[in-house]
């Protein structure tokens, strides 16, 4: 009987040791990346410009355009930046047709009014709390026909709080 008890001892000790392993550390949840509202400096570099009547000279001139705007961007409680601020001069009264904002990534389509027609602006890129880098493609339509398509590289940096007015 003593031999059986001695033979079982290593097994019992081995099983006891299995239960004494330290628990694995719980996975830490990533902090969400949320764009901060405030005053932003947005730079739009034209990378494409097309109209039904564009000339090579007009196209080349458009590619030299770099616009810089200081604007106050509001960000709602869900982390969604103001559509009008992202549209810049390419549209007003903008709304989101669709959007995906997750882990510092923004993919969205804006529907806006523009001149005598409408514009649809597709945005895709990345952001942090105080920077953004987006690609923008805008198609302006008048009377059901496209009249202008532009593409831009948009970069932004948060400068601080919006000025009180």
NORFENMO-V656506 format. One record per residue. N is the residue number from 1. SS is DSSP state (helix for helix, strand for strand, loop for the rest). Layout:
N SS
N SS
This chain:
1 loop
2 helix
3 helix
4 helix
5 helix
6 helix
7 helix
8 helix
9 helix
10 helix
11 helix
12 helix
13 helix
14 helix
15 helix
16 helix
17 helix
18 helix
19 helix
20 loop
21 loop
22 loop
23 loop
24 loop
25 loop
26 loop
27 loop
28 loop
29 loop
30 loop
31 loop
32 loop
33 loop
34 loop
35 loop
36 loop
37 loop
38 strand
39 strand
40 strand
41 strand
42 strand
43 strand
44 strand
45 strand
46 strand
47 strand
48 strand
49 strand
50 strand
51 loop
52 loop
53 loop
54 loop
55 loop
56 helix
57 helix
58 helix
59 helix
60 helix
61 helix
62 helix
63 helix
64 loop
65 loop
66 strand
67 strand
68 strand
69 strand
70 strand
71 strand
72 strand
73 strand
74 loop
75 strand
76 loop
77 loop
78 loop
79 loop
80 loop
81 strand
82 loop
83 helix
84 helix
85 helix
86 helix
87 helix
88 helix
89 helix
90 helix
91 loop
92 strand
93 strand
94 strand
95 strand
96 strand
97 strand
98 strand
99 strand
100 strand
101 strand
102 strand
103 loop
104 loop
105 strand
106 strand
107 strand
108 strand
109 strand
110 strand
111 strand
112 strand
113 strand
114 strand
115 loop
116 loop
117 strand
118 strand
119 strand
120 strand
121 strand
122 strand
123 strand
124 strand
125 strand
126 strand
127 strand
128 loop
129 loop
130 loop
131 strand
132 strand
133 strand
134 strand
135 strand
136 strand
137 strand
138 strand
139 strand
140 strand
141 strand
142 strand
143 loop
144 loop
145 strand
146 strand
147 strand
148 strand
149 strand
150 strand
151 strand
152 strand
153 strand
154 strand
155 strand
156 strand
157 strand
158 strand
159 strand
160 strand
161 loop
162 loop
163 loop
164 loop
165 loop
